[in-house]
Amino acid sequence: MDTRVLIAGAGPTGLTLAIELARRDVAVRIIDKAETFFVGSRGDGMQPRTLEVFEDLGVLDAVLAQGAAPVPMQIHVGGRVVDERMMFDLVEPTPEKPYPTGWFLGQSQTEGILRDRLAEFGVHVELATALTGFEQDDEGVTATLSTGETVRAGYLVGADGGKSFVRKALGIAFEGTTDESIRMLLGDVHAEGLDRAYGHWFGDAENPMRGMMFSPLPGTPWFQFGSALGDGDLEAETALPAVQARLDALSGGGITLSDLAWSTVWRPNVRLAARFRDGRVFLAGDSAHVHPPTGGQGLNTGVQDAYNLGWKLADGSPELLDSYEAERRTVAARVLGVSTGLMQKYVDGDDDAHHRGEETQQLDISYRGGPLSPSGEGALRPGDRAPDSPLVAADGTRVRLFELFRGPHATRLVFGDGPSEGVRILPAGSVPEPGALVDEGGFAYAAYDVKPGAEVLVRPDGYVWSIA
């Protein structure tokens, strides 16, 4: 083999997968047909579960440093501010949920952080390198590249977007709909005269919930904008003069737009691949599912596809590889329902269209009933996200369960008087033995709802594998 895994597509999904493999010393190559790296926002909202994934990958500090927390949204109607709202409920961290609120960072910045992390393992994105064909057999995949090179890999992963070459070559149906009656104008632009401490919604006087939104992009001079479109010339709508005219009509003037970084007309192309796997070839991210921009679900779901697939590819066992589609396609179908529902609220002018609740955070995603977690009882079951909790070591050092989970390994937790193997967690007030950890304030016992002697096996991707 030239490489164990070949990844087509170097967006957040492909980069996350490459990091997952590289940190396990799995030979991986990641290629992208683009000649330069994309500069722009696109997927700029990170959900709490993705922040937890990024902590494990070692990139969370950079993401938090370059990004920003949600800001209030000012509602403008008739040239004046009539209301102020929060898109997200600001929730205080708890022992179980250290990052309960979303975070904002432009996609190109997120990709840059992930590329830097990948480079620490000696792996770099190969630009201007398209996948032009592939064939698979029982032993591997033979891929041809636009550079003229032929690559022999154990597995191929298509993380190459909604127009995926890999998916089309496999003949996998991309089930769903494209709604030509709904169109949205999206892009990034400078906006002189807008306060960057806020997001801004410019509503139509007759229907304040129909209009144009501007969100500041952390670490850049741009705002991301979005607006539902009516009938008209689609090409003209994307140009800066048309965007300025649209804003002027809603705001009454006083805001000058410039330096349009990118813009596009988006149509609801909500689709889900019929299969996420064909032999030694896998689909992940937008190549497997495409979402409306509402709810910030697309990037996050793709990152978590890769987080689920990485350790399974590294292991290579048939049972684990078979579980990928069963687990992630179920999740993608559910998440598509959430983002599509939010899009419809936006189109309908629903007063609740700008609010993002717990259903968008992806903390409640579970693989219960899947091939790796077929049964269980209690509040926490196999397939659920393993909660965080503070602990105290015998020497008084404080540590969190997420710190113990961090890295390319599974973790066995033994609560109280069980066997000595694994990480032993004793109830608060106990005298710890060397190497044991005392639960701080009973948090771990409450979060895991276990009795002394219970054993919980946590998967490398932070989900409960078994409880005994």
N, C-alpha and C positions, 0 to 999 in steps of 0.2 A: 504494500500500500504506500502511496505517496503521502497520504494523511489519513487519520482515522475518520475525521468528519470534515466535509466541505460545506460551508455555509454560503448561500447565495443571498446577498442583501445585508447591508451594514447599517441599518437603522437601529433603534433601541432594542428590538427583538433579537436581531442577529448579533449585536454586540454583547448583550446579556448572555446569550448562549455561548458565545466564544469565551467569555470570561469564566463561565461555569466549567467549561471543558478545560481551559488552559490552567486553571488553578488546581485541577485534578491531574495535571501532567498528561492530558490527552492531546495528541497531535491534532491541530485544527488549522484550517485556512478559511479566511473570510474575504469574499470578493464582492465588488459592487460595480455595476455598469457605469455609474456616474463618473465623470472626469474630475469633478471637484466635490467637496463636501457641501451639503446643503446649508444655507444660512437663512434662518427664519424660525417662526414659532411653531406652527402646526400644533402638535400635541403639547400643550404647555401646562396642563394640570396633572399633578401627581397625587394619587390617592394614598391614604394611610398605609394600606398593605404594601404598596410599591415602595414606600419609604422604609418599611421593615426589610424588604428584599434588598434594597440598596445598602442598608446597614450591614447585612450579611456579606454583600459583595465588596464592601470596603470603600464605597463611594458616597455614603450619606453625608459626611462632613462637607465635602465639596458641593454637593447638591444644596445643602442648607445654606452654605456661605454665599453661593451665587444666586440662589432663588429668594423668594419672599413668601410670607404668609398671605392669606387672602386679605384683600382690602375692602372697605365698604363700597357699595355701588350707589352713586348719586343718580337719581332719576330726574331727568330734565324734560319738561314739557312746556311748550310755548316760550322758550328762551329763559326759563328760570328753574331752579332746583325745587322740586315739590316733595321729594321724599329721599330717604337714605335707607338702604337695606344691605344685609349681608347675604352673599350667595351661600356661604357655609356657616353652620352653627359653630362658633368657636368653643371647643370643648377642652377642659383641662385634662392633661395626661393622667393616667391611672397606672397602678402597678401592672395591670394586664395589657393596657394599650398605651404605649409610650408616645405614639404619634397619632392622636385621634382626629387631627384636622389636616386637610389637604395642603399642598404646597405648590407654588407656581415657579416654573422655569421653562424658558423656550426650548423646544426640542433640539435645535442645533447645539445649544449649550449642554444639554443632557448628553447628547451623542459625543461631544468633545470630552466630557468627563469620563464616559465609558471607554472611549478610545485610549485616553491616558492610562486608565486602569489596565486595559488589555495590554498596552505596551509594556507594563511592568512585568508581564509574563513573556515578553519577547515576541508577541504576535501583533501584526499590523494589518490594517485594512488594505487590500489590493484594489486600488481605484482603476477605472477604465478597463475593467475586466468583467465581461459579461459571460454568463453561462449560455452557450449556444446549442447544447444538446447533451443528452446523457442516456446511458443504457445501464440496466442493473441485472445482476445474476445472483446466485445463492451466496456468493462470497463478497460481493461489493458492488460499487457503482463506478462506471467509467464515464467521466464528464469531459466534454470539449469546451474550451474557452475561446473567447474572441481574440485572444493573443496568439492563438494557434497551438497552445499547450493542451495536452491530454492529461487528465488527472485521474488517478485511481484512488478511490476513497472507500472506507468501510460503509459510510452513510452520507447521504446528501440531505440537507435541510433547506427548504425554500422559505426564506424570510424576505422575499422579494416583492412584497406589496400586493395591493389589490389587483393589479394586472399581472400577477405572478406567471412568469414563464414556466416555472416548475409545475404549478398546478395545471396549467393548460396542456403541458406536454404529457402529463399523466392522464388527461381526459377526465379529471374530477369535476363534477358539476359544482357550480357556485350558486347555490340556491338562494333565492330572494327576489327583490324587486328594485327597479330603478324608477322613481317617481318624478316624471318630467314636470309635474304641476307645481312642485316645490323647488325653489332654488335659493341658495344663500351666497352672498358675496363675502369672501373671507380674505384677509391679508394682514400685512404689517406696514405701519406708516408712522412718520413723525407727526405730532399734533401739537403745534405751538398754541398755547392758551388753555390747555387741559391740565388740571392738577393731577400729578402722578401719585398722589396719596390716595386716590380713589379710582375705581372703575366708573364708567359713565354710560348711562343709557339715555339716549335721546328718543323720546316717544312721540308718536304722531298725536296731535291735539285731539283728533276724533277717537283714536284708540291708543292710549299711552303705552300699551304693552306691545304695540307694533312699532318698530323703529330700528335704531342702529346702536350697537354696543362697542365701547372702546375699553380695553383692559391693558394697564401698563405691564410691560414685559421687563422683569427684573434684570438688572445688569446691562440693559440696552437703552437707547434713546427712543425706542419704538413703542407704539401701542398695537396690540392685535385688535382688529375690528371685525365685526360680523353684522350682516343685515339680510333680512329676507327680501327677495327680489320679486317684482311684478313682471309683467310681459315687457319685452323690449329687446334691444340688440345686446346679446350677451357679451360680445367682444368689447363694445363701447363701455359697458358697465364696469369693466375691470380696470379701466384707465384712471389715472389720478384725477383729471378734471371731472369725470363722472362721479367719482367717490366724493370729491369736494362738494359738488353740486348737491349730492344726496344729503350730505351732512348739513350744508347751509339751509336746505329746505326744512330740516327738522330743528336745527339749533338757532336759526335766525342770524347766523354769521358770528364773527369774532374768533373763530378757530381756524388756523391755517395749517393745511396738510402739505407735507413734502416728503421727498425721499421714499417713495413707495417701494418697499423691499421686495414684495411679491404679492400677488393677488390671484384669486381664482374664483370661478363660479362652481359651487358645489351642489350636486343634486343628490337626494337621498338614494344612495346605492347600498342598501342594507342587505348584506349577503353572508351566508355561512356555507363553507365547503361541506360537501356530502361526506367526505372522509378527510382525516388529518394525516393518514399514513397510507403508503403503498409500498409494501416490502421494506426496502432499506431507504426509502425516501419519505421525509416528513414535511409537513407544512406547519408554520407557526406565524403568529402575528397577522397582519393584514392579508397575507396570502391565504389565510384560513378563515378570516372573518373581517368584514369592514363595517364600521359604525358611523352613525351621525356624530358631528362634533359635540353635540350636547351631552353633558354629563362627564366628559373627560374620561371615557372608558377605553378607547382604542389602544393608545400607547400602553396603558397600564395592563390591559389584558394580554397584549403581546409580550411584554416583559415577563409576565407570570407564566405564559406558555413556555418561554425559554427556561425559566427557573424550574419548571416542572420537568422539562425534557432533558436538561443538561446532565443531572446526576443519573438519569436512566440510561442515556447514551453512554456515559462513562462506565456504567456497570455492564451494560450489554446483555443482561439476561432477558430471555423472551417474555417472562412474566411482567417485568418492569416496562419494557418497550411496548407491549400490548396495552398497558394501562394508560399510556399517554392520551390516545384518542378518546378513550372512555371518560377520562377525567376532564380533559380540557374542552372537548366539544360540548359537553353538558354545561360547563361554566360559560362558554362563549354564547351559547343559545340564551341563557338566562340574562347575561349582561346586555346582549342585543335588545332584549325586551325592555330593559331599564332605559337605555339610551334612546331607543325609538319612542318610548312613552314621553320622555322629556322633550324630544324634538316636536312631537305633536302638540304639547302644551305651548311651546314657543310659537308654532305656526298658528295655533288657535287664539293666541293673545291671552293665554291663561295667566292670571295674576301670580300664580305660583311657579311660573316658568323659570325664574332665575334662582330658585332655591334648590340646593343640593343636600339631600338627606343621607341617612345611614346606608341606604341601598346603593349609593354610588361609591362607598368607601372600600368595598371589596374585602372588608375584615370578616364578613359573614360567609365568605365562600367556603364551601365544604365539599369533600369528596366522599361523604357518607354514602354507603351503599355501593360504592365503586369496587373494582376488582381488588384493590389493595386494602379496603376497609369495609367488608361486607356486612358487619353487624356490630352491635354495641348498645349499651344502656347508659342512662345518666345524662346530665347536662353537657358534659364533654365526652365526645365519642371518637372512635377511630375515623379519620378523614377530616376532623376539624382542625382549624388553625391552633397551634400550641401557644397558649398565652405566655406573656413575659411575667417576671416577678423578681423583686429584689431579694438577695440572699446575703448572709454574713458567713465568712470563712472562719476557721478556728483561730486564725491570727487577727481577727477583727476586720479584715479587708472585705469591703462590700463588692458584690458582683451581681449581675443580672442573668436570668436564664438565657436571654437572647445572646449574651456574651458567650455562654457555654455552647449554644447552638451554632455560633458563628464558625464557618469553615466547611470544608467538603466532607462532612461526616454525619452519621446518625448519632443520636444521643440517647442513652438509657438513663432515666431518672428513677431512683429508688426512694420512696418516701418512708422515712422512719426506720422501722425495725426489720427491713428486708435484707437481702444478701448484700455483701459489701461491694460487689461489682457495679459499675456504673457510677453516676453522680448521686451520692446519698444526700437526701434533704431531710433534715430533722425538724420537728415542730419548734416554734419560738419558745425560748426558755431552756431548751436542751443544752447540755454541755457537748460540744462537737468533738468527735475524734479527729485525729489528723487526716486531712483530706476531705472531711465531711463539711456540709454547709448547713447552717441554721436558717430556716425560713424566717424572714423578717416580718413580724407582725401577723403571721398566719396567712399571708397573701397567697403563697403557692398552694397551700392546702385548699383554700377557698376556690382559687382559679381552676384547679384540677379536680376538685371534688373527689378526693381519694382518701382512703384509710391508711394508717401506718402499715408498711409492708407492700403497698401497691407499687407496681412497676409500670412506667409509661415509656414507650419507645417512640422517639420523635424522628421523623424522616429528615433527610438532609435539606429538604425544602421547607422545613418548619411546620409540617402537619403531623398530627398524631397518627402513628402507624398501628400501635396496639396499646391496650390497657389491660393489665393482668393483676 
